[in-house]
Amino acid sequence: MAENLFKEQSSKFVKKRRRQQRSIDTRERILKIAYSEFAEMGFEGTSTRVIAAKAGVHHPLVTYHFKNKENLWKAVMTTVGADFTAAWQARMAGLNDVDDVTKLRLIHEDFVRFAAANPGFHWLMANEGDRSTNRLRWVVENRTKPFFAIITGLIRSAQKAGRYVEGDPHHLLYLFIGAVTRIFMQAAEVEAVTGQSPFAPAFVEKHVATCCALFFRDRPTSARPRSSRPKTPKRPSRSNGSNAE
């Protein structure tokens, strides 16, 4: 009797876990499609019914999981933005004993690689940046300001060391972001013009080096340590006069 009861309870548990997993899978599928739609169409041009159709779910499931389009948009921004935030915060945490110039360079390099791997993220940000809305204010408070506060501080430190181009740090960071991301956001045009995919690994690494070279400054030659190799003594010159045999 007890064995049968255990089997019954075990079966209920398995069914509950399966329902939970299906719910998680459905939610993730909706988020994935919503990410693409919001990136391509913007908030106003995106339809939750289109998202449901492309995700292969009934429309009421979208409202069940996210209530409305704005909550769905926030869920997309939170999910994708969390990956970006986790990446640069993890990098910062691993660089406690490194100078600010090196920190900034490594974070800049990581940013280029993230941009290449996630071009849709920058379309999401760009779609909200050209008008004052509650969504923009949400992005600024939850994503932009925390990132800018850390990176502009590093830029100021690098400028004091003479290792970064002069200018307002906020302005320079926007210039850096633009230089990095545009080539991936217009990938089809770039490939048509250059014959190269900007997503090719070799191209991405070249882009890393190029973007950093635009903003970082090498140490002045006079500041580089001189070679410690002893100079070769000059041989005494031989006269052509009295010492000749």
Sequence and secondary structure as in RCSB ss.txt:
>XXXX:A:sequence
MAENLFKEQSSKFVKKRRRQQRSIDTRERILKIAYSEFAEMGFEGTSTRVIAAKAGVHHPLVTYHFKNKENLWKA
VMTTVGADFTAAWQARMAGLNDVDDVTKLRLIHEDFVRFAAANPGFHWLMANEGDRSTNRLRWVVENRTKPFFAI
ITGLIRSAQKAGRYVEGDPHHLLYLFIGAVTRIFMQAAEVEAVTGQSPFAPAFVEKHVATCCALFFRDRPTSARP
RSSRPKTPKRPSRSNGSNAE
>XXXX:A:secstr
 HHHHHHHHHHHHHHHHHHHHHHHHHHHHHHHHHHHHHHHHHHHH  HHHHHHHHTS HHHHHHHHSSHHHHHHH
HHHHHHHHHHHHHHHHHHTTTTS HHHHHHHHHHHHHHHHHH HHHHHHHHHHTTS  HHHHHHIIIIIHHHHHH
HHHHHHHHHHTT B  S HHHHHHHHHHHHHHHHHTHHHHHHHHSS TTSHHHHHHHHHHHHHHHB    GGGS 
              SSTT  
